[in-house]
Amino acid sequence: MASFPVEVLFGLYLGILTGIIPALVSWAFGFTFKYITGVTVPAFGVIVLSVAIAGVNGGLMALNDPTFTQSANQVRLTVAVIVVLMLSLYAHSAGDKMGAEFPRKLSLRKLTDRTLSTDVIQLVGGRGQVAVRVSGDVGDMEGYPSVPADLRREIREWTATFPADVPVVELESRVADRLRTEFDLADVAVTLDERARATVNAAPPLGGLSKRIPPGKRGVSVRGLLPTGTARGDEVALTAPDRTYRGTVVSLRSDSARDAARTADTSATDGGTDPVPDPTATPSLPVADGGDGRLTVAVDAGQASSLLGSAVDRLTVLSRGTRREYELLTLLRRAGNRIRKVTIREGAPVAGTTIGNADLRDAHGVTVLAVRHEGRWQFAPRGSQALAVGDDLFVVGAYDAVSAFREAVA
């Protein structure tokens, strides 16, 4: 028989080697019972089970067995049993605690969802809001020209406030839509971190004013007093001495913004020399802040020449009346639904079928509002409506359902 310290070391080695499996079983029992039933397995039962698994016949009664107490390896076996019991009790406690804290309902979406830090959420009027700012330099979009330096600077200095009670994925979509609208970008991609800092990749505007002027119209630039809130797309009346012209605003520039840019350029120079301001650096605004300025209006082609030779005395923004389509969108969003445009790609599971055969409502949880098939739009299509590669669909449904359908089809 070896010395007592050596026997203790042998016992520790034997206990750790033998107690791994009983500890795993104890953890599994503790976690499973607590997670499923909410009941904690008695520790005594776990001990008996662990010792039995470790190979000591009769559980704890084996400690009184003569073959055990009178064995030459009594110290070694006793230490091993104690180690097995300690490992099992610890594993059982850890499993029981994990079973109590583990979420009852899990989904892949919950595991991958990103959330905003509570430090960046502000309560305004009882609702949480978050201020989104652009972080770092603005990157370029692959396949597009590089973003001009002045536009890149404006985007980098941009900030806006959004509701904080929406998923981060949807918040990224809203930020991208706002940037695309305000800076007239051809494309933009946004990624938010937990501090609401946006990493932006953007494509510059393509085509300038030409893509915003409808066919049969001409763009005419005039000076005037811009009412506060005048925005692109507004219908305006231009009163001249001879007649009144009506058109649609496609671009506007404010003198106050240009003056502010000049002041900033002057303050940034050293040596007291006045820089020559670049008139093209004045940003085209999505919404006027009021005051004198210049705007470009799309008017009928026959009126463009006469308007160019006339002085505009007054500019009036015309009312468009109640926009029922926006009320409908508001009601849909309040009900948790979203409307998205989806283009069927090559290899999509719905290509070559009909709306009825694809069973979009039951299989994907979306309803088709309109389909453009072979160049023609069909609103409220029937189940017999054919679907083909390249068709455009407007679908409505829950946010998760629309997103999943878009990934599967587009």
N, C-alpha and C positions, 0 to 999 in steps of 0.2 A: 504494500500500500504506500502510495506517495505521501509526501508531507501535506499538512492541512492547507497551506496557501496554494499548493499545486492542485489539490483536489478542488478548491474553490474556483480556480481558473478553468479547470476542466469542466466544472459545473456550469460556469458562465458560458463557455463555448458551446456546450451541449444544449443549454437552455435557449440560447439565441438561435442556434441551428434548428432546434426542434420547434421553437415557438413561432416561427414565421407563419406557417400555415394556420395554426390556431388563432393567431392575431388577425390574419386576413378574414378568417371565418367570423370571428367576433365582431370585427368592424362591419362586415356585410350584414350580419344579423342586426346589429344596433342601428345601422343606417336604414335598412329596409323596413324594419318594424316601425321606426320613428317616422319615416317619410310616408309610409302607406297608411298606417293605423294611428299614428300619433302616440303610441304606447311604447314605453321604455322597457326593454327586456331586463328581467332581474339579473343583477350582477352574479349572484350565486349560480344561476343556471349557466351563465356564460363560462364561469370558472370550471364547473363540472364538465361542460362540453369541451373546453380547451384541454383539460388534463386528459380526458378520454381520447381526444384526437391525438394528443402527444404520445399516446401509447401506454399510459399507466392504467391498467385494468381496474375498473371499479371507481374511477374518479378520485375524489379526496380520500375515500376509504383505503386507497392504496398506500397512503402514508402510514397506516397502522399494520400493513401486511408484514409478517415476519420476514418474508423473503426480501422485503425492502429495507426494514429497519436493521436486519442483521447482515445485510450485504456488505461486502468489502468496499463497494463504491457508494456507501450511504451518503457521504458528504457531497459527492459529485452529483448524485441523483437528486438530493434535496435542493441543492442550489439550482439545478436545472429546472426542477418543478417550480421553484419560486420565481425564476426568470420567466417561465412560460405564463404563470399567473399574472405577473406584472405586465407583460406585453399584452396579454389578452384583455386585462382590465383597462389599460390605456387605449387600446384599439377600440374596445367597446364604447368607452366614453367619447372618443373622437368621432366614431360613427354615429352615435346618438346625437351629439351636438350638430354634426353636419346635416343629419336628417331633419332636425328641427329648423335649421336655417336655410335649407335648400329651397328654392322657389318651387311652388306646387305646379305651376304651368309654365312650360318652356316651349319656345318655338325658335326656329333658325333666325327669324327676323329679330326677335328680342335679343338673341345672343350677338347679332351683328349690328344692332341699332347703335348709332352714336347719339350722345346727348350733349347739351350745352352745360357749361359750368354755371352753378347758381350765382356765382359772383358777378356775372355779366348781365343777369336778368334784373330789370328794373320794373317796379310796379307803378303803372300810370293809369289812374282811373279804375283801379281794381283789376287790371289786366297786366300780364307780364309782357314786357317788350325788351328787345335786344337791339343794340346798335351794332351794325355790321360795318367793319372797316376793311379796306384792302391792305393786305400784309405783303411786304416785299415788292419786287419788281413785277410788272405785268408781262407775262410771257406771250409768245406768238402762237397762233394756231397752225398746225401742220397743213400745208397746201395753200395757205393764204399769204398775201404780202405782209411785210412787217408793219407793226403799228407805228404811226408817226410819233415823234418824241413828245410833241405838245399834247396829243391825245393820250399817250401813255401816262404823262404827268397828271392830267385831269382825272383819269381813272384811278390812279394811285392815291389821289387826295379825296376821292369820293367816299361818302358815308351816308347811311340811310338806316331808318328804324323799321323793324318788322315785328310781328307777333312772335312771342316765344313759345306758344303752345302748339306748335306744329313740328312734325318730324324734321330732323336736320336735312334729310334728302329733299323734302319739299321746300324747306327754307332755301337750300341751294338753288332750286329751280326758280324760286321767286326772285332771288338776288340776280340770277342770270337774266331773267326777263326784264327786270328793272334796268340793268346795265345795257341790255340790247336796245331798249326803248330810248333811254336818256341819251346815249351816245351814238345811236343809229348804227350799231355794230353789225357786221355781217354774220358773226357767230361768236359765242362766248361760252367758256366752261368755268365753273366755280366750284371750289372745294372749301368747306368751312371746318375749322378746328373747334375744340371745346370752348375757346375764348371768343368765338364769333369772328375770328380773323379769316378773311377770304383770300384764297390763292386764286388768281384770275389769269386765264389764258384767253386772249381776245383776237379777233380778226377785224381789221379796219373796215370802215364803210366802203362799199363798192358801188360805183356808178353815180355817187353824189346825188344831186337833186333829180336826175333824170328818172330814177326808179320810183320816185315818189310823185311824179306828175302823171296823171292819167292820160290815156290816149285821147287825142283831139283837143288837149289843153296846152297852154303855153305858160311858162313861168315868168312872172314880171316882178322885179324888185322895186319896192317903194319905201319912202320914209314916212313916218307918222308917229303919233302918240299911241304906244302899245298899252292897252288895258291890262291890268294885273291879272295873271292867270291865263292869258292867251296862249294857246298850245297848238302844236302841229295837228292838222286835221280839222281845226275849227273852221266853220263857215263864216266868212266876214263880208261886210259891205263897205266898199271904198267910195266915198262921196267926193266927186270932182265937180268943178264949176259947171260942166256941161251935162253930166249924167252920173248915175251910180252903177258901179261895177260889183259883181258878186264873184267870189272865188273861194278857194280852199288854201289855208296856210300850209306851206310845205317846209318853211324854214324861217327863223327869226333870230335877230341879233339885237342885244340891248346895249345902248350907249353906256349905261352904268357898268356893265361887265367889262366893256372895253377900257373905260377909265380906270377901273380897279386893276386890270391887267397892266396898264401903263404905269400906274402908281407902284405896283409890285416890281416891275422891271426897273423903274427909277431908283427905288430904295435898295435894290440889289446891286447897283453899280457903285464903284469906288472912284474917288478923285473928282467928284462933282460934275462929271460930264454927262450930258443927257443922251440916253440911247435913242436910236431911231426905232420907234415901235413898229412891229410887223402887223399890218392890219389883218392878215390871214390867221393870226394867232387868237383872235377873238372867238370864243367858242360859240357854236350854234346851239341855242338853248331849246330844250323841249317845252319849257313853260316860261313865259315872260314875267319878270318881276316888276313890270310897270315902268313908265317913263318913255322918253324918246328912243327910237330905235329904227331898225330896218327889217322888213320882212319880205319874203318871197311868196307870191300868191299865184296859184294855178287858175287861170281864167280861160274862157273860150278863145280859141285861136283867132277869131275875127275881132276880138276886143283888145288883143294884146298891143297892137300898134297904137291905137288911140289912147290906151291907158299909159303907155310909155311917154306920150307927149302931154300928159295932163298932170296937174299938181293935185295931190290928194289933200282935201281939207279935213276930212274926218274919217276915222276907221271905227266900224261898229261890229261887234261880235254877235252873230245871229244865234238865236235859240234853236236847238234841234228837237225840243220837246222831250217827253219822257222816253227813256230808252228801256223798253220792256225786256229786251234781251239781257241787259245787265241785272235786272231784278230776278230774272230766271236763273242766271248764274249764281247770284247771291243765295237764292233759296236752295239750289243744288249743293253749294259749298256748305251751307249750314247743316244740311242733311248728311254731310260726309261724303258727297259724290264729287267726281271730277270729270271734266270733258277733255278728251285728248284726240288729236289727229294722228292716225296711224297709217303708214304705208306698208302694204304687204310685200315682203321681200321674197326672193327666190328660195324655195325650199321650205316656206312657211307651211305649217300643217293645215291651214285653212285655204291655201291656194288650190284652185281647181275644184272647189266644192261650192255649195250654196250656204246662205246664212242658216237655213233650217238644218241642213245636214251637218254643219259645223257645230250646231248646238251651242252658240256662243254664250247665251244667257246662263245655261246650266253648267257648261264645262268651264267657262272663264269668268262668269259673273258680270258680264258687260252687255249693254244694249246698244245696237247700232242705230244711230240717228240719221246718218246719211252715208251714201256710197257714191264715189265717182268711178264708174266702170265704163271703159272704152271712151273716155273723154266726156261723159255725160253724168251729171249729178242726179241721184235718185234719193229723195227725202222720205223718211219713214219707210224704208224698203221692206218688202215682204220676205218670207222665208225662202221663196224661190229665187231670190236675187243671187246671181252668180258672183263669185269672188275669184279674182285672178291676180297674178303677180303684177305689181305696180298700181293696183287699185288703192285709192285713198278712202279711209274710213274715219268718221267722227263717232267715237264711242263714249258712253257715259257709264259710270259705275263707281264703286268704292275706290279709294286711292290705291290700296294694295292690289285690287283686282285689275285696275287699269294698267298699273305698272307691270304686273306679271304678264298681262296680255300683250303689252307693248314689247316686252323682252322676247316673248315667244313668237310674235308675228313680224315685228319690225326689226 
